[in-house]
């Protein structure tokens, strides 16, 4: 298993930035800070749900970050321009 500390250097996964919900037809919707960013269905949804079942909070946050894909580049920063 990969050490989360080496991946989450800014400690963003300590916060609940990612959430997910499962529908009756077993679709998974993943949100980042309240906004839906991706959805999973079929085998992808089953794989995701089995991956996060029984894991701690931070590991679940990391799994959701990896599923969304584009969040590993640091683009999750606020979009405020100064």
C-alpha angles and dihedrals in degrees: 000000000000118000107249092212091066091053101039100051093157093049092234091143091065086075123065096250095143126053133170139198131196122216127213091261090055098255116147122215116195120200133193115209091340097313121107110241104169144001131211130202138176117356093358091056092047091049092049094048092049090048094055100037110113097002126125123261098262094048089051090051090051092049091052091047091052093048091053087055102193096069096079093078097065096254090130090086119115112279093224113132119207 
